[in-house]
């Protein structure tokens, strides 16, 4: 357990990745280093190594300090896991993507990931100066674009009236803090506004700000290509939009034929690229949820490349 972030499903991740085989592993969202530490310890006798990637410099600093005892077996890299996966030249024995927001980011009011009163509408994973914030999205997007974000990424049933009210309000006063957004949501929802409604809308803005689904799609393809024969890709998702993409990718890769049904003869690869190791997503046990309530929505899936 780290003060920075409590990793979820650690034992299950290690079991699926099997670092006792040795080789190089990529932890694409290293956070506080909890998963990386478990992989390094389980693969110590085989000399397993880990590259830990994160957009957040604070996360890398925390992970680097925690894992310093492992020396050169751990390497920290700042960046987006999709970019790192695409530029990586080494073969991987395994890779892990934990797609959640870290406990530290949620608990830090200045990061803007929660709807605490007075929190800035930021939500950037890496807080790069050149990237857009949630406030920039609310203040700059046209109404139809805001509707798209809220519907696609938040599955928000009141996307149109929220977007219309956002555009109307920002003309008089720009959006800067969670209080500004809450005013709009109160107007649209009235007394019926719940914390689940707010969480859904914050999720949509966060996904848009960080281009999360785009990065996931890129990373899945790149990591599949970089896995060595028998290598394993594990992904922990926290909402249906991410989990559905992972499930569909693993399902397609595990099929022998992906030709259109109208073709009389198979003209594609003719053999599966690998096999899905988790018929259903692995969920945290009750004990883990009690210890770490934020793990409740976690869903772990894994896929192994053909040998």
Phi and psi in degrees as GROMACS dihedral restraints (atoms count N, CA, C in turn):
[ dihedral_restraints ]
;  ai    aj    ak    al  type     phi  dphi    fc
    3     4     5     6     1  -117.2    20    10
    4     5     6     7     1   146.5    20    10
    6     7     8     9     1   -65.5    20    10
    7     8     9    10     1   -23.0    20    10
    9    10    11    12     1   -76.7    20    10
   10    11    12    13     1   -45.8    20    10
   12    13    14    15     1  -160.0    20    10
   13    14    15    16     1   137.8    20    10
   15    16    17    18     1   -93.6    20    10
   16    17    18    19     1   108.9    20    10
   18    19    20    21     1   -69.4    20    10
   19    20    21    22     1   148.0    20    10
   21    22    23    24     1  -108.4    20    10
   22    23    24    25     1   152.2    20    10
   24    25    26    27     1    52.6    20    10
   25    26    27    28     1    40.9    20    10
   27    28    29    30     1   -63.3    20    10
   28    29    30    31     1   -49.3    20    10
   30    31    32    33     1   -61.8    20    10
   31    32    33    34     1   -39.6    20    10
   33    34    35    36     1   -67.3    20    10
   34    35    36    37     1   -39.5    20    10
   36    37    38    39     1   -62.1    20    10
   37    38    39    40     1   -46.7    20    10
   39    40    41    42     1   -63.4    20    10
   40    41    42    43     1   -41.4    20    10
   42    43    44    45     1   -60.2    20    10
   43    44    45    46     1   -42.0    20    10
   45    46    47    48     1   -75.3    20    10
   46    47    48    49     1   -39.5    20    10
   48    49    50    51     1   -75.0    20    10
   49    50    51    52     1   -27.8    20    10
   51    52    53    54     1    51.1    20    10
   52    53    54    55     1    61.3    20    10
   54    55    56    57     1   -67.6    20    10
   55    56    57    58     1   -10.7    20    10
   57    58    59    60     1   -63.9    20    10
   58    59    60    61     1   -10.8    20    10
   60    61    62    63     1   -73.8    20    10
   61    62    63    64     1   -18.0    20    10
   63    64    65    66     1    82.8    20    10
   64    65    66    67     1  -177.0    20    10
   66    67    68    69     1   101.4    20    10
   67    68    69    70     1  -172.4    20    10
   69    70    71    72     1  -101.8    20    10
   70    71    72    73     1   132.2    20    10
   72    73    74    75     1  -120.5    20    10
   73    74    75    76     1   146.1    20    10
   75    76    77    78     1  -111.8    20    10
   76    77    78    79     1   122.7    20    10
   78    79    80    81     1  -102.9    20    10
   79    80    81    82     1    98.9    20    10
   81    82    83    84     1   -74.0    20    10
   82    83    84    85     1   -15.1    20    10
   84    85    86    87     1  -138.1    20    10
   85    86    87    88     1    78.9    20    10
   87    88    89    90     1   -70.1    20    10
   88    89    90    91     1   -27.9    20    10
   90    91    92    93     1    54.8    20    10
   91    92    93    94     1  -128.4    20    10
   93    94    95    96     1   -84.4    20    10
   94    95    96    97     1     1.1    20    10
   96    97    98    99     1    92.4    20    10
   97    98    99   100     1     9.1    20    10
   99   100   101   102     1   -63.1    20    10
  100   101   102   103     1   -48.1    20    10
  102   103   104   105     1   -66.0    20    10
  103   104   105   106     1   -42.5    20    10
  105   106   107   108     1   -60.1    20    10
  106   107   108   109     1   -41.4    20    10
  108   109   110   111     1   -62.0    20    10
  109   110   111   112     1   -43.1    20    10
  111   112   113   114     1   -64.6    20    10
  112   113   114   115     1   -38.7    20    10
  114   115   116   117     1   -66.0    20    10
  115   116   117   118     1   -44.4    20    10
  117   118   119   120     1   -64.0    20    10
  118   119   120   121     1   -40.6    20    10
  120   121   122   123     1   -68.3    20    10
  121   122   123   124     1   -43.5    20    10
  123   124   125   126     1   -67.3    20    10
  124   125   126   127     1   -29.2    20    10
  126   127   128   129     1  -103.4    20    10
  127   128   129   130     1    16.7    20    10
  129   130   131   132     1   -61.1    20    10
  130   131   132   133     1   -47.1    20    10
  132   133   134   135     1   -63.6    20    10
  133   134   135   136     1   -28.9    20    10
  135   136   137   138     1   -93.4    20    10
  136   137   138   139     1     2.0    20    10
  138   139   140   141     1    71.5    20    10
  139   140   141   142     1    27.2    20    10
  141   142   143   144     1   -59.3    20    10
  142   143   144   145     1   143.4    20    10
  144   145   146   147     1  -121.7    20    10
  145   146   147   148     1   155.8    20    10
  147   148   149   150     1  -133.3    20    10
  148   149   150   151     1   132.5    20    10
  150   151   152   153     1  -100.8    20    10
  151   152   153   154     1   119.5    20    10
  153   154   155   156     1  -103.9    20    10
  154   155   156   157     1   123.9    20    10
  156   157   158   159     1  -116.7    20    10
  157   158   159   160     1   140.3    20    10
  159   160   161   162     1  -158.1    20    10
  160   161   162   163     1   148.2    20    10
  162   163   164   165     1   -74.6    20    10
  163   164   165   166     1   -22.4    20    10
  165   166   167   168     1   -96.0    20    10
  166   167   168   169     1   114.7    20    10
  168   169   170   171     1   -58.4    20    10
  169   170   171   172     1   -33.2    20    10
  171   172   173   174     1   -64.5    20    10
  172   173   174   175     1   -38.5    20    10
  174   175   176   177     1   -64.8    20    10
  175   176   177   178     1   -43.4    20    10
  177   178   179   180     1   -64.7    20    10
  178   179   180   181     1   -37.4    20    10
  180   181   182   183     1   -64.1    20    10
  181   182   183   184     1   -44.2    20    10
  183   184   185   186     1   -62.2    20    10
  184   185   186   187     1   -47.0    20    10
  186   187   188   189     1   -64.8    20    10
  187   188   189   190     1   -40.3    20    10
  189   190   191   192     1   -61.1    20    10
  190   191   192   193     1   -42.2    20    10
  192   193   194   195     1   -66.9    20    10
  193   194   195   196     1   -43.3    20    10
  195   196   197   198     1   -64.5    20    10
  196   197   198   199     1   -36.4    20    10
  198   199   200   201     1  -103.5    20    10
  199   200   201   202     1    12.7    20    10
  201   202   203   204     1   -60.6    20    10
  202   203   204   205     1   -28.8    20    10
  204   205   206   207     1   -64.8    20    10
  205   206   207   208     1   -18.4    20    10
  207   208   209   210     1   -88.7    20    10
  208   209   210   211     1    -1.1    20    10
  210   211   212   213     1    57.2    20    10
  211   212   213   214     1  -132.8    20    10
  213   214   215   216     1   -72.1    20    10
  214   215   216   217     1    -5.5    20    10
  216   217   218   219     1   -73.8    20    10
  217   218   219   220     1   -14.0    20    10
  219   220   221   222     1  -122.0    20    10
  220   221   222   223     1   132.1    20    10
  222   223   224   225     1  -128.0    20    10
  223   224   225   226     1   126.5    20    10
  225   226   227   228     1   -97.0    20    10
  226   227   228   229     1   134.9    20    10
  228   229   230   231     1  -133.0    20    10
  229   230   231   232     1   130.8    20    10
  231   232   233   234     1   -86.8    20    10
  232   233   234   235     1   126.6    20    10
  234   235   236   237     1   156.0    20    10
  235   236   237   238     1  -176.6    20    10
  237   238   239   240     1   -83.9    20    10
  238   239   240   241     1   133.8    20    10
  240   241   242   243     1   -62.1    20    10
  241   242   243   244     1   -27.5    20    10
  243   244   245   246     1   -69.5    20    10
  244   245   246   247     1   -44.2    20    10
  246   247   248   249     1   -61.3    20    10
  247   248   249   250     1   -43.9    20    10
  249   250   251   252     1   -65.1    20    10
  250   251   252   253     1   -41.7    20    10
  252   253   254   255     1   -62.8    20    10
  253   254   255   256     1   -37.8    20    10
  255   256   257   258     1   -74.0    20    10
  256   257   258   259     1   -29.6    20    10
  258   259   260   261     1   -93.0    20    10
  259   260   261   262     1   -11.0    20    10
  261   262   263   264     1   -65.1    20    10
  262   263   264   265     1   134.1    20    10
  264   265   266   267     1  -104.3    20    10
  265   266   267   268     1   -20.4    20    10
  267   268   269   270     1   -81.9    20    10
  268   269   270   271     1   151.3    20    10
  270   271   272   273     1   -75.9    20    10
  271   272   273   274     1   148.2    20    10
  273   274   275   276     1  -112.8    20    10
  274   275   276   277     1   135.2    20    10
  276   277   278   279     1   -77.0    20    10
  277   278   279   280     1   -23.8    20    10
  279   280   281   282     1  -171.5    20    10
  280   281   282   283     1   162.6    20    10
  282   283   284   285     1  -148.2    20    10
  283   284   285   286     1   146.3    20    10
  285   286   287   288     1  -130.3    20    10
  286   287   288   289     1   133.4    20    10
  288   289   290   291     1  -120.8    20    10
  289   290   291   292     1   117.1    20    10
  291   292   293   294     1  -106.2    20    10
  292   293   294   295     1   105.0    20    10
  294   295   296   297     1   -85.7    20    10
  295   296   297   298     1     5.4    20    10
  297   298   299   300     1   -80.7    20    10
  298   299   300   301     1   167.4    20    10
  300   301   302   303     1   -84.1    20    10
  301   302   303   304     1   136.6    20    10
  303   304   305   306     1   -68.5    20    10
  304   305   306   307     1   154.5    20    10
  306   307   308   309     1   -58.0    20    10
  307   308   309   310     1   -38.5    20    10
  309   310   311   312     1   -63.0    20    10
  310   311   312   313     1   -43.5    20    10
  312   313   314   315     1   -64.5    20    10
  313   314   315   316     1   -41.0    20    10
  315   316   317   318     1   -65.3    20    10
  316   317   318   319     1   -40.5    20    10
  318   319   320   321     1   -81.5    20    10
  319   320   321   322     1   -12.3    20    10
  321   322   323   324     1   -89.9    20    10
  322   323   324   325     1   106.3    20    10
  324   325   326   327     1   -57.3    20    10
  325   326   327   328     1   -33.1    20    10
  327   328   329   330     1   -69.0    20    10
  328   329   330   331     1   -16.1    20    10
  330   331   332   333     1   -80.9    20    10
  331   332   333   334     1   -20.1    20    10
  333   334   335   336     1    76.2    20    10
  334   335   336   337     1    21.1    20    10
  336   337   338   339     1   -86.7    20    10
  337   338   339   340     1   -11.9    20    10
  339   340   341   342     1  -114.9    20    10
  340   341   342   343     1   164.6    20    10
  342   343   344   345     1  -100.9    20    10
  343   344   345   346     1    37.4    20    10
  345   346   347   348     1   -62.4    20    10
  346   347   348   349     1   144.7    20    10
  348   349   350   351     1   -56.7    20    10
  349   350   351   352     1   133.9    20    10
  351   352   353   354     1    84.6    20    10
  352   353   354   355     1    -1.5    20    10
  354   355   356   357     1   -71.3    20    10
  355   356   357   358     1   137.4    20    10
  357   358   359   360     1   -67.6    20    10
  358   359   360   361     1   147.3    20    10
  360   361   362   363     1   -84.0    20    10
  361   362   363   364     1    76.4    20    10
  363   364   365   366     1  -104.2    20    10
  364   365   366   367     1   -83.8    20    10
  366   367   368   369     1    74.6    20    10
  367   368   369   370     1    13.2    20    10
  369   370   371   372     1   -78.9    20    10
  370   371   372   373     1   131.4    20    10
  372   373   374   375     1   -64.2    20    10
  373   374   375   376     1   -41.0    20    10
  375   376   377   378     1  -106.9    20    10
  376   377   378   379     1   -12.0    20    10
  378   379   380   381     1    55.2    20    10
  379   380   381   382     1    40.8    20    10
  381   382   383   384     1   -69.9    20    10
  382   383   384   385     1   141.8    20    10
  384   385   386   387     1   -63.1    20    10
  385   386   387   388     1   -28.7    20    10
  387   388   389   390     1   -87.9    20    10
  388   389   390   391     1    -8.0    20    10
  390   391   392   393     1   -90.4    20    10
  391   392   393   394     1   154.9    20    10
  393   394   395   396     1   -77.1    20    10
  394   395   396   397     1   148.4    20    10
  396   397   398   399     1  -101.0    20    10
  397   398   399   400     1   174.3    20    10
  399   400   401   402     1   -62.5    20    10
  400   401   402   403     1   -35.0    20    10
  402   403   404   405     1   -63.0    20    10
  403   404   405   406     1   -39.1    20    10
  405   406   407   408     1   -63.1    20    10
  406   407   408   409     1   -39.1    20    10
  408   409   410   411     1   -62.9    20    10
  409   410   411   412     1   -48.3    20    10
  411   412   413   414     1   -66.7    20    10
  412   413   414   415     1   -35.2    20    10
  414   415   416   417     1   -85.6    20    10
  415   416   417   418     1   -19.6    20    10
  417   418   419   420     1  -115.3    20    10
  418   419   420   421     1   -23.1    20    10
  420   421   422   423     1   -77.4    20    10
  421   422   423   424     1   144.1    20    10
  423   424   425   426     1   -69.7    20    10
  424   425   426   427     1   163.4    20    10
  426   427   428   429     1   -56.2    20    10
  427   428   429   430     1   -46.3    20    10
  429   430   431   432     1   -63.6    20    10
  430   431   432   433     1   -34.9    20    10
  432   433   434   435     1   -68.7    20    10
  433   434   435   436     1   -39.3    20    10
  435   436   437   438     1   -64.5    20    10
  436   437   438   439     1   -39.6    20    10
  438   439   440   441     1   -60.4    20    10
  439   440   441   442     1   -44.1    20    10
  441   442   443   444     1   -58.7    20    10
  442   443   444   445     1   -47.9    20    10
  444   445   446   447     1   -59.8    20    10
  445   446   447   448     1   -48.3    20    10
  447   448   449   450     1   -67.6    20    10
  448   449   450   451     1   -36.7    20    10
  450   451   452   453     1   -76.8    20    10
  451   452   453   454     1   -46.6    20    10
  453   454   455   456     1   -73.3    20    10
  454   455   456   457     1   -41.4    20    10
  456   457   458   459     1  -101.0    20    10
  457   458   459   460     1   -17.7    20    10
  459   460   461   462     1  -118.1    20    10
  460   461   462   463     1    -6.5    20    10
  462   463   464   465     1    47.6    20    10
  463   464   465   466     1    44.3    20    10
  465   466   467   468     1   -83.7    20    10
  466   467   468   469     1   117.8    20    10
  468   469   470   471     1   -70.0    20    10
  469   470   471   472     1   -20.9    20    10
  471   472   473   474     1  -109.6    20    10
  472   473   474   475     1    35.5    20    10
  474   475   476   477     1   -58.8    20    10
  475   476   477   478     1   -44.3    20    10
  477   478   479   480     1   -65.0    20    10
  478   479   480   481     1   -51.8    20    10
  480   481   482   483     1   -64.0    20    10
  481   482   483   484     1   -32.9    20    10
  483   484   485   486     1   -65.4    20    10
  484   485   486   487     1   -48.2    20    10
  486   487   488   489     1   -61.6    20    10
  487   488   489   490     1   -41.6    20    10
  489   490   491   492     1   -62.8    20    10
  490   491   492   493     1   -40.8    20    10
  492   493   494   495     1   -71.4    20    10
  493   494   495   496     1   -35.2    20    10
  495   496   497   498     1   -60.9    20    10
  496   497   498   499     1   -48.2    20    10
  498   499   500   501     1   -63.4    20    10
  499   500   501   502     1   -40.4    20    10
  501   502   503   504     1   -66.1    20    10
  502   503   504   505     1   -43.6    20    10
  504   505   506   507     1   -71.2    20    10
  505   506   507   508     1   -38.9    20    10
  507   508   509   510     1   -66.7    20    10
  508   509   510   511     1   -18.4    20    10
  510   511   512   513     1   -65.6    20    10
  511   512   513   514     1   -28.5    20    10
  513   514   515   516     1   -96.9    20    10
  514   515   516   517     1   -34.4    20    10
  516   517   518   519     1  -152.8    20    10
  517   518   519   520     1   117.4    20    10
  519   520   521   522     1   -64.1    20    10
  520   521   522   523     1   156.5    20    10
  522   523   524   525     1   -80.7    20    10
  523   524   525   526     1   129.7    20    10
  525   526   527   528     1  -131.1    20    10
  526   527   528   529     1   -38.5    20    10
  528   529   530   531     1  -128.2    20    10
  529   530   531   532     1   172.2    20    10
  531   532   533   534     1   -59.6    20    10
  532   533   534   535     1   -29.7    20    10
  534   535   536   537     1   -63.8    20    10
  535   536   537   538     1   -37.9    20    10
  537   538   539   540     1   -63.0    20    10
  538   539   540   541     1   -44.3    20    10
  540   541   542   543     1   -69.0    20    10
  541   542   543   544     1   -38.2    20    10
  543   544   545   546     1   -60.7    20    10
  544   545   546   547     1   -36.4    20    10
  546   547   548   549     1   -59.0    20    10
  547   548   549   550     1   -44.2    20    10
  549   550   551   552     1   -65.7    20    10
  550   551   552   553     1   -45.2    20    10
  552   553   554   555     1   -64.7    20    10
  553   554   555   556     1   -37.0    20    10
  555   556   557   558     1   -63.9    20    10
  556   557   558   559     1   -37.9    20    10
  558   559   560   561     1   -66.1    20    10
  559   560   561   562     1   -39.9    20    10
  561   562   563   564     1   -78.6    20    10
  562   563   564   565     1   -43.7    20    10
  564   565   566   567     1   -91.1    20    10
  565   566   567   568     1   -23.4    20    10
  567   568   569   570     1    66.0    20    10
  568   569   570   571     1  -143.1    20    10
  570   571   572   573     1   -74.2    20    10
  571   572   573   574     1    -7.5    20    10
  573   574   575   576     1   -83.4    20    10
  574   575   576   577     1    -1.0    20    10
  576   577   578   579     1   -66.9    20    10
  577   578   579   580     1   127.3    20    10
  579   580   581   582     1  -115.9    20    10
  580   581   582   583     1   167.8    20    10
  582   583   584   585     1   -64.1    20    10
  583   584   585   586     1   -31.0    20    10
  585   586   587   588     1   -65.1    20    10
  586   587   588   589     1   -38.4    20    10
  588   589   590   591     1   -62.1    20    10
  589   590   591   592     1   -46.6    20    10
  591   592   593   594     1   -63.6    20    10
  592   593   594   595     1   -41.7    20    10
  594   595   596   597     1   -62.5    20    10
  595   596   597   598     1   -38.1    20    10
  597   598   599   600     1   -64.4    20    10
  598   599   600   601     1   -41.3    20    10
  600   601   602   603     1   -72.0    20    10
  601   602   603   604     1   -39.7    20    10
  603   604   605   606     1   -64.6    20    10
  604   605   606   607     1   -37.4    20    10
  606   607   608   609     1   -59.3    20    10
  607   608   609   610     1   -45.1    20    10
  609   610   611   612     1   -61.4    20    10
  610   611   612   613     1   -45.3    20    10
  612   613   614   615     1   -65.2    20    10
  613   614   615   616     1   -41.2    20    10
  615   616   617   618     1   -63.5    20    10
  616   617   618   619     1   -42.1    20    10
  618   619   620   621     1   -62.9    20    10
  619   620   621   622     1   -41.6    20    10
  621   622   623   624     1   -66.7    20    10
  622   623   624   625     1   -45.5    20    10
  624   625   626   627     1   -59.6    20    10
  625   626   627   628     1   -42.1    20    10
  627   628   629   630     1   -99.0    20    10
  628   629   630   631     1     2.4    20    10
  630   631   632   633     1    51.3    20    10
  631   632   633   634     1    46.5    20    10
  633   634   635   636     1   -66.9    20    10
  634   635   636   637     1   -43.2    20    10
  636   637   638   639     1   -71.5    20    10
  637   638   639   640     1   -36.2    20    10
  639   640   641   642     1   -62.1    20    10
  640   641   642   643     1   -44.6    20    10
  642   643   644   645     1   -64.1    20    10
  643   644   645   646     1   -39.4    20    10
  645   646   647   648     1   -63.0    20    10
  646   647   648   649     1   -46.7    20    10
  648   649   650   651     1   -59.3    20    10
  649   650   651   652     1   -44.1    20    10
  651   652   653   654     1   -63.8    20    10
  652   653   654   655     1   -43.5    20    10
  654   655   656   657     1   -66.8    20    10
  655   656   657   658     1   -40.3    20    10
  657   658   659   660     1   -58.2    20    10
  658   659   660   661     1   -48.1    20    10
  660   661   662   663     1   -64.1    20    10
  661   662   663   664     1   -45.9    20    10
  663   664   665   666     1   -65.8    20    10
  664   665   666   667     1   -42.1    20    10
  666   667   668   669     1   -68.9    20    10
  667   668   669   670     1   -36.6    20    10
  669   670   671   672     1   -58.0    20    10
  670   671   672   673     1   -43.0    20    10
  672   673   674   675     1   -67.5    20    10
  673   674   675   676     1   -31.2    20    10
  675   676   677   678     1   -91.0    20    10
  676   677   678   679     1    -7.0    20    10
  678   679   680   681     1   -68.5    20    10
  679   680   681   682     1   137.6    20    10
  681   682   683   684     1   -74.6    20    10
  682   683   684   685     1   162.3    20    10
  684   685   686   687     1   -53.7    20    10
  685   686   687   688     1   128.0    20    10
  687   688   689   690     1    86.7    20    10
  688   689   690   691     1    -2.3    20    10
  690   691   692   693     1   -71.4    20    10
  691   692   693   694     1   154.4    20    10
  693   694   695   696     1  -121.3    20    10
  694   695   696   697     1   135.3    20    10
  696   697   698   699     1  -111.6    20    10
  697   698   699   700     1   123.2    20    10
  699   700   701   702     1  -118.8    20    10
  700   701   702   703     1   138.9    20    10
  702   703   704   705     1  -134.7    20    10
  703   704   705   706     1   129.8    20    10
  705   706   707   708     1  -106.5    20    10
  706   707   708   709     1   116.6    20    10
  708   709   710   711     1  -111.0    20    10
  709   710   711   712     1   158.7    20    10
  711   712   713   714     1  -125.1    20    10
  712   713   714   715     1    -4.7    20    10
  714   715   716   717     1  -147.9    20    10
  715   716   717   718     1   163.6    20    10
  717   718   719   720     1   -63.7    20    10
  718   719   720   721     1   -31.4    20    10
  720   721   722   723     1   -62.7    20    10
  721   722   723   724     1   -44.6    20    10
  723   724   725   726     1   -69.7    20    10
  724   725   726   727     1   -48.4    20    10
  726   727   728   729     1   -61.6    20    10
  727   728   729   730     1   -37.3    20    10
  729   730   731   732     1   -64.1    20    10
  730   731   732   733     1   -40.3    20    10
  732   733   734   735     1   -64.0    20    10
  733   734   735   736     1   -43.1    20    10
  735   736   737   738     1   -65.1    20    10
  736   737   738   739     1   -47.7    20    10
  738   739   740   741     1   -58.5    20    10
  739   740   741   742     1   -46.3    20    10
  741   742   743   744     1   -66.5    20    10
  742   743   744   745     1   -38.5    20    10
  744   745   746   747     1   -63.9    20    10
  745   746   747   748     1   -48.0    20    10
  747   748   749   750     1   -62.9    20    10
  748   749   750   751     1   -38.6    20    10
  750   751   752   753     1   -64.6    20    10
  751   752   753   754     1   -43.9    20    10
  753   754   755   756     1   -65.9    20    10
  754   755   756   757     1   -42.7    20    10
  756   757   758   759     1   -65.1    20    10
  757   758   759   760     1   -23.7    20    10
  759   760   761   762     1   -90.4    20    10
  760   761   762   763     1    -0.8    20    10
  762   763   764   765     1   -89.6    20    10
  763   764   765   766     1   142.9    20    10
  765   766   767   768     1   -74.3    20    10
  766   767   768   769     1   -32.9    20    10
  768   769   770   771     1  -131.3    20    10
  769   770   771   772     1   132.8    20    10
  771   772   773   774     1  -123.1    20    10
  772   773   774   775     1    21.8    20    10
  774   775   776   777     1   -70.6    20    10
  775   776   777   778     1   153.5    20    10
  777   778   779   780     1   -59.3    20    10
  778   779   780   781     1   145.4    20    10
  780   781   782   783     1   -62.5    20    10
  781   782   783   784     1   -20.7    20    10
  783   784   785   786     1   -78.2    20    10
  784   785   786   787     1   -12.1    20    10
  786   787   788   789     1   -74.5    20    10
  787   788   789   790     1   127.2    20    10
  789   790   791   792     1   -72.5    20    10
  790   791   792   793     1   -26.6    20    10
  792   793   794   795     1  -130.1    20    10
  793   794   795   796     1   139.1    20    10
  795   796   797   798     1   -62.3    20    10
  796   797   798   799     1   128.2    20    10
  798   799   800   801     1  -122.8    20    10
  799   800   801   802     1    12.5    20    10
  801   802   803   804     1  -103.2    20    10
  802   803   804   805     1  -144.9    20    10
  804   805   806   807     1   -69.6    20    10
  805   806   807   808     1   -29.5    20    10
  807   808   809   810     1    76.7    20    10
  808   809   810   811     1    -1.1    20    10
  810   811   812   813     1  -153.2    20    10
  811   812   813   814     1   147.6    20    10
  813   814   815   816     1   -66.1    20    10
  814   815   816   817     1   149.5    20    10
  816   817   818   819     1   -79.1    20    10
  817   818   819   820     1   -15.8    20    10
  819   820   821   822     1   173.2    20    10
  820   821   822   823     1  -161.6    20    10
  822   823   824   825     1  -136.1    20    10
  823   824   825   826     1   144.3    20    10
  825   826   827   828     1   -77.4    20    10
  826   827   828   829     1   129.1    20    10
  828   829   830   831     1   -90.7    20    10
  829   830   831   832     1   -14.2    20    10
  831   832   833   834     1  -122.9    20    10
  832   833   834   835     1   102.0    20    10
  834   835   836   837     1   -61.9    20    10
  835   836   837   838     1   -37.2    20    10
  837   838   839   840     1  -126.0    20    10
  838   839   840   841     1   154.1    20    10
  840   841   842   843     1   -62.4    20    10
  841   842   843   844     1   141.3    20    10
  843   844   845   846     1   -81.9    20    10
  844   845   846   847     1   128.9    20    10
  846   847   848   849     1  -112.1    20    10
  847   848   849   850     1   155.4    20    10
  849   850   851   852     1   -64.3    20    10
  850   851   852   853     1   144.7    20    10
  852   853   854   855     1   -70.9    20    10
  853   854   855   856     1   162.2    20    10
  855   856   857   858     1   -57.2    20    10
  856   857   858   859     1   -37.4    20    10
  858   859   860   861     1   -62.0    20    10
  859   860   861   862     1   -40.2    20    10
  861   862   863   864     1   -69.3    20    10
  862   863   864   865     1   -39.8    20    10
  864   865   866   867     1   -63.6    20    10
  865   866   867   868     1   -38.9    20    10
  867   868   869   870     1   -64.0    20    10
  868   869   870   871     1   -39.0    20    10
  870   871   872   873     1   -74.0    20    10
  871   872   873   874     1   -36.1    20    10
  873   874   875   876     1  -139.5    20    10
  874   875   876   877     1    87.0    20    10
  876   877   878   879     1   -56.3    20    10
  877   878   879   880     1   -26.3    20    10
  879   880   881   882     1   -70.2    20    10
  880   881   882   883     1    -9.7    20    10
  882   883   884   885     1   -81.9    20    10
  883   884   885   886     1    -6.8    20    10
  885   886   887   888     1   -54.1    20    10
  886   887   888   889     1   -40.4    20    10
  888   889   890   891     1   -91.1    20    10
  889   890   891   892     1     3.6    20    10
  891   892   893   894     1   -68.6    20    10
  892   893   894   895     1   139.4    20    10
  894   895   896   897     1  -135.6    20    10
  895   896   897   898     1   118.6    20    10
  897   898   899   900     1  -104.6    20    10
  898   899   900   901     1   128.7    20    10
  900   901   902   903     1  -128.0    20    10
  901   902   903   904     1   152.5    20    10
  903   904   905   906     1  -143.1    20    10
  904   905   906   907     1   150.6    20    10
  906   907   908   909     1  -140.6    20    10
  907   908   909   910     1   140.9    20    10
  909   910   911   912     1  -116.5    20    10
  910   911   912   913     1   131.7    20    10
  912   913   914   915     1   -72.5    20    10
  913   914   915   916     1   143.6    20    10
  915   916   917   918     1   -59.9    20    10
  916   917   918   919     1   141.6    20    10
